[in-house]
Amino acid sequence: MDRDFVRAQRAELALVAELCREVAAGRLGREQALARSPYPEEFMAAALAR
């Protein structure tokens, strides 16, 4: 694991958090968030369920 990996991971997690906020606020649909996620649908669905 190196600095670039950590930066990339942080960026992915920040995107997931942003997508969750957008869905919670009603500005983005669940399916849109799933499509934009950097992770497989099953993981993003779990994040959206929280």
C-alpha positions as CSV (number, residue, x, y, z in Angstrom):
1,M,0.0,0.0,0.0
2,D,1.4,3.4,-0.9
3,R,0.4,7.0,-0.9
4,D,-1.3,6.9,-4.3
5,F,-3.4,3.9,-3.2
6,V,-4.6,5.7,-0.1
7,R,-5.4,8.9,-2.1
8,A,-7.4,6.9,-4.6
9,Q,-9.3,5.0,-1.8
10,R,-10.1,8.3,-0.1
11,A,-11.4,9.8,-3.3
12,E,-13.7,6.7,-3.9
13,L,-15.0,6.9,-0.3
14,A,-15.6,10.6,-0.6
15,L,-17.6,9.9,-3.8
16,V,-19.7,7.3,-2.0
17,A,-20.4,9.7,0.8
18,E,-21.5,12.4,-1.6
19,L,-23.7,10.0,-3.5
20,C,-25.4,9.0,-0.3
21,R,-25.9,12.6,0.7
22,E,-27.5,13.4,-2.7
23,V,-29.9,10.4,-2.5
24,A,-30.8,11.3,1.1
25,A,-31.6,14.9,0.0
26,G,-33.7,13.7,-2.9
27,R,-31.4,15.3,-5.5
28,L,-30.3,11.9,-7.0
29,G,-32.2,8.7,-7.5
30,R,-31.0,5.4,-6.0
31,E,-30.4,3.9,-9.4
32,Q,-28.3,6.9,-10.5
33,A,-26.2,6.6,-7.4
34,L,-25.7,2.9,-8.0
35,A,-24.6,3.6,-11.6
36,R,-22.1,6.3,-10.5
37,S,-20.6,4.4,-7.7
38,P,-17.0,3.3,-7.9
39,Y,-17.9,0.0,-6.2
40,P,-20.1,-2.9,-7.1
41,E,-23.9,-2.4,-6.7
42,E,-24.1,-4.7,-3.6
43,F,-21.7,-2.5,-1.7
44,M,-23.2,0.8,-2.7
45,A,-26.7,-0.5,-1.9
46,A,-25.5,-1.3,1.6
47,A,-24.1,2.2,1.9
48,L,-27.4,3.7,0.7
49,A,-29.3,1.7,3.3
50,R,-27.5,3.3,6.2
